Amino acid sequence: MTEQEKFEAFKMNTLNEQEEKYGKELREKYDSKVVEASHQHFKHLSKAQYDAAVAAENALINELNTLLSQNISDLDHPNAKSAFHHHKTWLEIMSGMYSTSYHQNLAHMYIADERFSDYYNNKTIEDSVQLLSDIIIRHTI
């Protein structure tokens, strides 16, 4: 199997897992066309785009860890601004679109939905989702 074939299989497995876990919920909350468009976008990501999204997420986690370890709460601090830009980059790549309202809605969902809170909190040295949400809101106003 070539690297490209492995990557295509990875994307299909990821979509199948997401559909199994969240498909019903997503279709209850969003129009099926929106869900399908999102799936199509993910299917068409290149390996370079996916790698850029992973790099942006890793950089985001590093910035959050820096802010947390140095007890920095200033949402205008350079590391906070950098965290915002890394999250925005990740979002643009993974969703294929961007708007400040979409970004703000995600920030609120990160707080409201424990699954999203856990995702970020488990990747950082201490709970970070409130800080991430605050950073997103601050820089999308």
Buried (B, 14 or more C-beta within 10 A) or exposed (E): EEEEEEBBEEBEEEBEEBBEEEBEEBBEEEEEEEBEBBBEBBEEBEBEBBEBBEBBBEBBBBBBBBBBEEEBEEBEBEBBBBBBBBBBBBBBBBBBEEEEEEBBEBBEEBBEEEEBBEEBBEBBEEBBBBBBBBBBBBBBE
